[in-house]
């Protein structure tokens, strides 16, 4: 019977859960604010982790860039904390990226609502 999840997927899940907690508890930089860790992908050799985050609330692109810079600046500190909480031979290097999924879904919802209201107004005119 094949394995359901690979080792890198299991490590990704563990890193995601732990990083969400560590960022909330230990990162005090105001540029970060409230952050949600949406996904973590770890390379097969477990050397590098891509951490995708979303920021709670409305932010400009400049504020998003500043938040990512703060997280990438704290990546060494977070990696040290992560190594003490997760038992791995080598803790992956953390790289933070912005996850635009939430913004895209809001934009698509707005476009769908606009199309529906336009369609309804065209039917009423007929």
Secondary structure, DSSP 4 states (H G I P E B T S, - for coil): ---SS-HHHHHHHHHHHHHHHHHHHH---TTT-SEEEEEEEE-TTS-EEEEEEEESS---HHHHHHHHHHHHHTHHHHHHHHHHHS--SSPPEEEEEE--HHHHHHHHHHHHHHHHHHHHHHHHH-
